[in-house]
Amino acid sequence: MGSSEMAVLQGGFAPVEREITVDLTDIEGEIPRDLHGMHVRNGPNRQFAAPGRYHWFDGDGMLHALRFDGGRVQYQNRWIATQSLAEERAANGALWQGIKDPPRRDRPDMPIKNTANTDVKYFAGELLAMWYLGGEVHRVRPQDLATTGTLAMDPRLAGLHISAHSKVDERTGEFVFFCYGKEPPYMHYGVLDKSGMLKTLVPVALPGPRLPHDMAVTRNFSVLHDLPLFQDPEAAAAGRHKVMFYPELPSRFGVLPRHGVASDIRWFEAKPAYMYHVSNAWEESDGHGGTEIVMTGTPFKPQHDARGQLDASRLPRLIAQLGQDCMFYEWRFNLRTGQTRERVIDDVLNQEFPIINSAYLGERTRYSWNTLMANGAGPEEPRFCGITRYDLQQDSCSSYHAGMHKWFNEHSFAPKDQAVAEDDGYLVGFMWDALASRSYATVFDAHDVAQGPVARIALPQRVPHGFHATWVSRERLIRGW
């Protein structure tokens, strides 16, 4: 195993072996008394070592929860009981290698292990754990993080793999999802109502297999991504996995009504780029009787060679090494004219993993809280080094960075009790202090992240670095959606 593979199994990346539930009492500062609900973060936590080359994305999914109740907080962690993990536990050892190694040819149903380790949302009274390559979505009970099964599938979804970064609309309770794969039409889009019934399923014809990572929703529309970074078809035909960036192709964004049909999809072209994460999207008047769909997100910056020319080979290498060189960006898709406008919001800060107040998903938002990323981190050793608060109305940002040895996982926005404004609340998440070799829960005032955490809560064991998180308010837990 090379040094880069070892990096994502050591320090703050190292997995933990114990599942615990504990009330937290070692607190610096004060936990806000108007904070009620739970923060849940998903991420990799490998249980069985496998031969071959390890990648950070390979670890078994584990949820880490913080339950806040008027100044008190409890921590709990638990593995997501996937089918693949159950098989490995029965065998007392690894049965799959990672994404750097060949897939299992004897398991066409699961050639690559579905770890469910990427994303988590609250839907129909349960947490949903999702995987970035798409697969069965696992249902988890919020009260104790016990896996209760997989999302009940309508027969029309047979063979389709729901991706991470599908969305939950808190106004309607709907689950808006996308699936992608290697067979035509290469993508599907759908909507489950708040009880889990499939209301919409749309085949989305793409030119070939693609690697979409996210999507966007507004109150009335959804935006699907067809980006020019995907597997080399010749390598795929030869049985090899090789991702390439094709700058001669545009980025394409498919806009359709939330409950539309395939013929409703309108494709908008933009500059060639690749993006992991959307911040938000919404509808605006274009001033001429039409509607614009506005979408914000954090695409990679254009990668250039020493002569300033676009270097198509640099972006796949950067992504393969878990590098981040991103900016905050805006696209505008005009439904009246069919034209796209786009602009850089901020390319000064390297920022990714954007979050919003999720109650405002699909509505015009003023704020995005993005994770600061370290520039020049070592291969396969990304560093999430702080938090920035971007104000789109003022076109300005403030940030918090506590030194190169502190690693901030994606936080979630937690509205305070009786919140009125969009940013009335807190940012809640986990932080790893490499010098102290200890994990903490951190609570920021969302109005002013630059002042640092208003509460820093020591945890009794490490929370390994992970991916995406969600906040579930007390009100949503009570109403069940």
C-alpha positions in Angstrom: 0.0 0.0 0.0 1.5 3.3 -1.1 1.9 6.4 1.1 -1.1 8.2 -0.4 -3.3 5.2 0.4 -1.9 5.1 4.0 -2.7 8.9 4.4 -6.4 8.2 4.2 -6.2 5.5 6.9 -4.2 7.5 9.5 -4.8 10.5 11.8 -8.2 12.0 11.3 -9.0 9.6 8.5 -8.4 6.5 10.6 -11.6 4.4 11.2 -13.0 3.8 14.6 -14.1 0.4 16.0 -16.7 1.3 18.6 -20.3 2.3 18.3 -21.2 4.5 21.2 -24.0 6.7 22.6 -22.9 9.3 25.1 -24.0 12.6 26.6 -21.4 15.3 26.1 -20.3 17.4 29.0 -16.8 18.7 28.2 -17.9 22.1 26.7 -16.0 25.2 26.0 -18.3 28.1 25.6 -22.1 27.6 25.8 -24.5 25.4 23.7 -27.4 27.7 22.6 -30.6 26.9 24.5 -32.7 27.7 21.4 -31.2 24.8 19.5 -33.3 21.7 19.1 -32.8 18.9 16.6 -30.1 16.6 15.2 -27.1 16.9 13.0 -26.1 13.8 11.2 -23.0 13.3 9.1 -22.2 10.4 6.8 -18.7 9.2 5.9 -16.4 6.2 5.4 -15.3 4.0 8.2 -13.7 0.8 7.0 -14.4 -2.3 9.1 -12.4 -5.0 7.2 -9.1 -4.4 5.4 -9.0 -5.5 1.8 -6.1 -6.3 -0.5 -5.2 -3.8 -3.1 -5.1 0.0 -3.1 -7.3 1.8 -0.7 -9.2 5.0 -1.6 -10.9 7.3 0.9 -14.2 6.7 -0.8 -14.0 2.9 -0.1 -14.9 2.9 3.6 -18.1 1.4 5.0 -20.7 4.1 5.7 -21.1 5.2 9.3 -23.4 7.9 10.6 -22.4 10.3 13.4 -25.2 12.2 15.1 -25.4 15.1 17.5 -28.7 15.5 19.2 -29.3 19.0 20.7 -31.9 19.7 23.3 -31.9 23.2 24.9 -28.3 23.4 25.9 -27.7 19.6 26.1 -26.1 17.4 23.5 -25.7 13.7 22.9 -23.4 12.0 20.4 -24.0 8.6 18.7 -22.3 6.7 15.9 -23.3 3.6 14.1 -22.4 1.7 10.9 -25.0 1.7 8.1 -26.0 -2.0 7.9 -25.7 -2.4 4.2 -26.1 -5.8 2.4 -22.4 -5.7 1.5 -21.3 -5.1 5.1 -23.6 -7.9 6.3 -21.9 -10.3 3.8 -18.4 -9.3 4.9 -19.4 -9.7 8.6 -20.6 -13.2 7.9 -17.4 -14.0 6.1 -15.3 -12.1 8.8 -13.3 -10.4 6.1 -13.4 -8.1 3.0 -15.2 -9.5 -0.1 -14.7 -6.4 -2.3 -11.7 -4.3 -3.2 -11.9 -0.6 -3.7 -12.5 1.7 -6.6 -8.8 1.7 -7.6 -9.0 -2.1 -8.2 -11.0 -4.3 -10.6 -14.7 -4.7 -9.8 -16.0 -8.2 -8.9 -17.0 -10.0 -12.1 -18.9 -12.6 -10.2 -21.3 -10.0 -8.8 -23.1 -8.2 -11.6 -25.6 -7.0 -9.1 -22.8 -5.2 -7.1 -19.4 -5.2 -8.9 -18.3 -2.3 -6.7 -19.3 -2.3 -3.0 -22.3 -0.1 -2.2 -21.1 1.5 1.1 -23.9 4.0 1.4 -21.2 6.4 2.8 -21.8 9.6 0.9 -24.9 11.5 1.8 -27.8 11.5 4.3 -31.2 13.1 4.2 -34.4 13.0 6.3 -37.4 11.7 4.4 -40.8 10.1 5.4 -39.8 9.8 9.0 -36.4 8.2 8.4 -32.9 9.0 7.5 -31.8 8.0 4.0 -28.1 7.0 3.5 -27.0 7.3 -0.2 -23.9 6.5 -2.3 -22.3 8.7 -4.9 -22.1 5.9 -7.5 -25.8 5.1 -7.0 -27.4 2.0 -5.6 -29.9 0.9 -2.9 -30.8 3.7 -0.6 -30.7 2.6 3.1 -33.3 3.7 5.6 -32.1 4.5 9.1 -34.1 5.2 12.3 -33.3 8.7 13.6 -33.9 7.7 17.2 -31.0 5.2 17.4 -29.3 5.2 14.0 -30.5 1.6 13.4 -30.7 0.5 9.8 -34.2 -0.6 9.1 -33.9 -1.7 5.5 -33.8 -0.1 2.0 -36.1 2.4 0.4 -39.1 0.6 -0.9 -38.8 0.5 -4.6 -41.6 0.8 -7.1 -41.3 -1.9 -9.8 -40.6 0.8 -12.3 -37.3 1.5 -10.6 -36.0 -2.0 -11.0 -32.4 -1.8 -12.1 -32.0 1.9 -11.5 -29.6 3.2 -8.9 -30.5 6.4 -7.0 -27.5 8.7 -6.5 -26.4 10.7 -3.6 -27.3 14.4 -3.7 -30.9 13.7 -4.5 -33.0 16.3 -2.7 -35.8 16.6 -0.1 -38.1 19.5 -0.4 -39.1 20.4 3.2 -42.1 22.4 2.0 -43.8 19.4 0.3 -41.9 16.4 1.8 -41.0 15.2 -1.7 -37.9 13.3 -2.5 -36.5 14.4 -5.9 -33.9 12.0 -7.2 -31.7 11.1 -10.2 -30.1 7.8 -11.3 -27.3 7.3 -13.7 -25.7 4.2 -15.3 -23.8 2.7 -18.2 -26.8 1.7 -20.3 -29.1 3.9 -22.4 -30.8 6.3 -21.7 -27.9 6.7 -19.1 -30.0 8.8 -16.7 -33.4 8.8 -15.0 -35.1 11.4 -13.0 -38.0 11.0 -10.5 -40.0 12.2 -7.5 -41.4 10.3 -4.5 -44.2 12.0 -2.6 -43.8 12.4 1.2 -45.2 9.0 1.9 -42.7 7.3 -0.5 -45.0 6.8 -3.5 -43.4 7.2 -6.9 -45.2 10.1 -8.7 -42.8 10.9 -11.5 -40.2 8.9 -13.4 -38.6 10.3 -16.5 -35.9 8.7 -18.8 -33.2 11.3 -19.6 -31.4 10.5 -22.8 -27.7 11.4 -22.7 -25.1 11.1 -25.4 -23.3 8.4 -23.4 -22.4 7.3 -19.9 -21.7 10.3 -17.7 -20.6 11.0 -14.1 -23.1 13.5 -12.6 -22.5 14.1 -8.9 -25.4 16.5 -8.0 -28.6 18.1 -9.3 -30.7 21.2 -8.4 -34.3 21.9 -7.7 -36.4 25.1 -7.6 -40.0 25.4 -6.4 -41.2 24.3 -9.8 -38.3 22.9 -11.8 -35.3 20.5 -11.6 -31.9 20.9 -13.2 -29.9 17.8 -14.3 -26.2 17.8 -15.2 -24.4 16.4 -18.2 -20.8 17.5 -17.8 -17.8 16.9 -20.1 -15.8 14.7 -17.6 -16.5 11.1 -18.0 -15.0 7.7 -18.7 -12.9 7.3 -21.8 -15.1 5.1 -24.1 -12.1 3.3 -25.6 -10.7 2.4 -22.2 -14.1 1.2 -21.1 -14.4 -1.0 -24.1 -11.1 -2.5 -23.2 -12.2 -3.1 -19.6 -10.1 -0.3 -18.1 -11.4 2.7 -16.1 -10.0 6.0 -17.3 -11.7 9.3 -16.7 -11.0 12.2 -19.1 -12.1 15.8 -19.5 -13.3 16.9 -22.9 -13.1 20.7 -23.1 -14.4 20.7 -26.7 -17.8 19.7 -25.3 -20.0 22.2 -23.4 -21.5 21.6 -20.0 -25.2 20.9 -20.4 -27.9 21.4 -18.0 -31.4 19.9 -18.5 -34.3 21.9 -17.1 -37.7 20.3 -16.7 -40.8 20.9 -14.5 -40.6 18.9 -11.3 -43.4 16.6 -12.5 -42.7 16.9 -16.2 -42.1 14.3 -18.9 -39.1 13.6 -21.2 -40.3 15.9 -23.9 -40.3 18.8 -21.4 -36.5 18.7 -20.9 -34.7 21.8 -22.3 -30.9 21.6 -22.5 -28.9 24.7 -21.8 -25.2 24.9 -22.8 -22.4 26.5 -20.7 -18.6 26.6 -20.6 -17.0 23.2 -20.2 -16.5 22.5 -16.5 -16.9 19.8 -13.8 -18.7 20.3 -10.5 -19.4 18.1 -7.5 -21.8 20.3 -5.5 -24.7 22.7 -6.0 -25.3 25.3 -3.4 -28.9 26.2 -4.4 -31.2 27.1 -7.3 -34.3 29.3 -7.7 -36.5 31.1 -10.2 -36.3 34.8 -11.0 -38.1 37.1 -13.5 -35.8 38.0 -16.5 -37.4 41.4 -16.6 -39.1 40.7 -20.0 -41.9 38.5 -19.0 -39.8 35.3 -18.8 -38.3 33.2 -16.1 -34.6 32.5 -15.4 -33.5 29.5 -13.4 -30.5 30.6 -11.2 -28.1 28.0 -10.0 -25.1 28.5 -7.7 -22.4 25.9 -7.0 -18.6 25.3 -6.6 -17.1 24.0 -9.9 -13.4 23.3 -10.4 -11.5 26.2 -11.8 -10.3 25.9 -15.4 -6.9 24.1 -15.3 -4.2 25.6 -17.4 -0.7 24.6 -18.4 2.5 26.8 -18.0 1.6 28.7 -21.2 -1.9 29.6 -19.9 -3.6 27.1 -22.3 -6.4 24.9 -21.0 -4.9 21.6 -20.0 -7.5 18.8 -20.4 -5.3 16.3 -18.6 -4.9 18.3 -15.3 -8.5 18.1 -14.1 -8.8 14.3 -14.1 -5.4 14.1 -12.3 -6.5 16.6 -9.7 -9.7 14.7 -9.1 -7.9 11.4 -8.9 -5.7 12.8 -6.2 -8.6 14.2 -4.2 -7.4 17.7 -4.9 -9.7 20.8 -4.7 -9.2 23.9 -6.8 -12.7 25.3 -6.8 -14.6 28.6 -7.1 -18.1 29.9 -6.3 -20.1 30.3 -9.5 -23.5 31.2 -10.9 -25.4 30.0 -14.0 -28.7 31.6 -15.3 -30.9 29.6 -17.7 -33.4 31.8 -19.4 -36.6 29.8 -20.2 -37.8 32.5 -22.6 -34.7 32.8 -24.8 -33.0 29.4 -24.2 -29.8 31.2 -23.4 -27.3 30.7 -20.6 -25.5 33.4 -18.7 -22.8 32.5 -16.2 -20.3 34.3 -14.0 -17.7 33.8 -11.3 -19.0 34.8 -7.9 -15.7 34.3 -6.1 -12.5 32.7 -7.3 -10.3 34.1 -4.6 -11.1 31.4 -2.0 -10.8 27.7 -2.7 -14.2 26.7 -1.4 -16.4 23.6 -1.7 -19.1 21.6 0.1 -21.6 24.5 0.1 -24.6 24.4 2.4 -27.7 26.6 2.8 -30.6 26.8 5.2 -32.3 23.7 3.8 -35.7 25.2 4.6 -35.0 27.6 1.7 -34.1 24.9 -0.8 -35.4 26.0 -4.2 -36.0 29.5 -3.0 -33.8 32.5 -3.6 -31.2 32.5 -0.9 -28.9 35.3 0.2 -26.3 33.1 2.0 -24.2 30.1 1.3 -21.8 28.7 3.9 -19.0 26.9 2.1 -16.1 24.9 3.3 -12.6 26.4 2.8 -10.2 23.9 1.1 -6.5 23.9 1.6 -4.4 24.8 -1.5 -1.5 22.5 -2.3 -2.5 19.6 0.0 -0.6 16.4 -0.6 -1.9 13.7 -2.9 -5.0 12.0 -1.5 -4.8 14.2 1.6 -7.5 16.8 1.2 -7.9 19.3 4.1 -11.1 21.1 4.9 -9.6 24.0 6.7 -12.4 26.4 7.6 -15.8 27.9 6.9 -16.8 30.9 4.8 -20.1 32.7 4.8 -20.9 34.2 1.5 -23.5 37.0 1.2 -24.8 37.2 -2.4 -26.7 40.4 -1.7 -23.6 42.2 -0.5 -21.2 40.2 -2.8 -18.9 39.6 0.1 -17.7 36.9 2.4 -16.3 36.4 5.9 -14.4 33.3 7.0 -13.0 31.3 9.9 -9.7 29.5 9.6 -8.1 28.2 12.8 -4.8 26.9 11.5 -3.5 24.2 9.3 -4.0 21.5 11.9 -7.7 21.8 12.2 -10.0 19.9 9.8 -13.7 21.0 9.6 -16.2 18.5 8.2 -19.2 19.8 6.3 -21.4 21.5 8.9 -25.2 21.8 8.6 -27.4 24.9 9.1 -29.6 24.6 12.2 -32.3 27.2 12.5 -32.8 28.6 16.0 -36.2 28.3 17.7 -38.7 30.8 16.2 -36.2 31.8 13.4 -37.4 34.6 11.2 -34.6 35.4 8.8 -32.7 33.0 6.5 -29.6 33.1 8.7 -31.3 33.0 12.1 -29.4 29.9 13.4 -26.2 28.0 13.8 -23.7 26.0 11.9 -23.2 22.6 13.6 -20.6 20.0 12.7 -17.4 18.1 13.6 -13.8 19.3 13.8 -10.6 17.3 14.1 -7.6 18.9 15.9 -4.5 17.1 14.6 -2.2 18.6 17.3 -4.5 17.5 20.1 -5.4 14.2 18.3 -9.0 14.8 19.2 -12.4 15.4 17.6 -14.8 18.1 18.7 -18.4 19.2 17.9 -18.5 22.8 17.0 -21.4 25.3 17.0 -21.0 28.6 15.1 -23.4 31.6 15.1 -24.4 31.6 11.4 -24.5 35.4 11.4 -20.8 35.6 12.2 -18.7 32.6 11.5 -15.5 34.7 11.7 -15.7 34.9 15.5 -15.2 31.2 15.7 -17.3 28.6 17.5 -19.7 29.7 20.3 -19.4 26.2 21.6 -16.6 23.6 21.2 -17.5 20.2 22.6 -15.0 17.5 23.2 -15.9 14.0 21.9 -14.8 10.8 23.7 -13.6 9.2 20.4 -12.4 10.3 17.0 -15.0 11.1 14.3 -13.2 10.1 11.1 -13.2 12.6 8.3 -16.3 12.2 6.2 -18.6 13.7 3.6 -22.1 15.1 3.8 -24.4 16.1 6.6 -28.0 17.1 7.3 -29.9 18.9 10.0 -33.3 17.6 11.1 -35.2 20.1 13.3 -37.3 19.0 16.2 -40.4 20.1 14.3 -39.6 17.8 11.4 -38.9 14.9 13.6 -42.3 15.4 15.3 -44.3 15.7 12.1 -42.5 12.8 10.5 -41.4 14.5 7.2 
